[in-house]
Amino acid sequence: MDVGHLPASEFDSAGFEQTLMGSPEENPVPDMVQLLTIDGEVRHDPTYSSYVADLTADELRGFYRDMFLVRRFDEEATALQRQGELVMWVPMTGQEGAQIASGRALMPQDYVFPTYREHGVAYTRGLELSHLLRRFRGISHGGWDPREANFHLYTLVLAAQVPHAVGYAMGMARDRLVNPKLPEAATVAYFGDGASSEGDVHEGMVFAASYNAPVVFFCQNNHWAISVPTEVQSRVPLANRARGYGFPGIRVDGNDVLAVHAVTRWALEHARSGGGPVLIEAFTYRMSAHTTADDPTKYRLSADEEAWLDRDPLLRLEKHLRSRDLVDDAFFEDLREEGRNMAVRLRENVQAMEAPGFEDAFTDVYAEAHPLVREELNAHRAYEAGFADSDADPTAASREHTA
């Protein structure tokens, strides 16, 4: 079997590495951890292969099923937005391998801080997929209780979740000092290559290194911060940044479910056991738009997208499963039927969602009643009551209140 580190030069020759500014001597491109080639063949890696050696046939089929269903979910959510059922949607197609593989490496006691694209990770944590759509339908500020699955609410403010993850991890470590019987746990902060340029990421990594926090920084480098390519964002490979903070940085083939799963398991064990933070750069590609408000044809070439089709995480794992006779055509047909049924249920759930009343906006500000909010609510009620006497001319009350 091939060695499971793909040299940077090989990636360059394949056209998948962006040209980085600066000399190779100063900023060497790190090798890529890869355990599954694009042809579905297994590579051996002396560090990481042992972390996937115990995967069963059912678990491998489960990886494929997870990726297939979240891609089908993503397609349906995009369609719902196009049909006016959602205000906006953030697609994830192409990044299923990085999300499912890392999500399945988590333990129940670990805590996840996502951005707004981690639909696959949410699925591995047991969240009902329709709950993810509540915010995008505009009926909720969140959509789920983070405590139920240790999966935080989506963070729309770019990179704001990273300091939160570090602070939570510091709290976890302190809790175990007080009560050593608590299970070892870590947090994972997911963010994109674009968010890595935000100060929140830098500040979070400084604190994590200083306090040896049990946190894994998981960067999904999908090559585009909306319309800005990676080489404009950083003069060095993103994984190399970890050295400046004093903790390990690993670049992994983000479309290789085996490699991502192995690397994430290693990183989580390292963090939980007191080894401190780790940065994982999952080298992947966003096959769809940044959001449904984006048009990627304005800034990237279709040839670049086509070059990544062969690296599709689903296609790669399918080749591996078929080569080992772990699946047959009936498996894929059953899965397609499951996906169709899931999409129908999802659409029904979304269309049945009711918007909250306007007064709910006042009751959700504080956990307990607040006199100022109560005063504002009463003022609003009085304002609305003024329209009751002006049914014939709705603008009359408005003019009266304005006066």
Helices and strands as residue ranges (DSSP letters): E 5-6, H 8-14, E 32-33, G 49-51, H 57-82, H 96-103, E 111-113, H 119-124, H 129-137, H 146-149, H 161-178, E 187-192, G 195-197, H 199-210, E 215-221, E 224-225, E 228-229, H 230-233, G 238-240, H 241-245, E 249-253, H 257-270, I 271-275, E 278-283, G 296-298, H 302-307, G 309-311, H 313-323, H 329-351, H 360-363, H 371-385, G 386-389, H 394-402
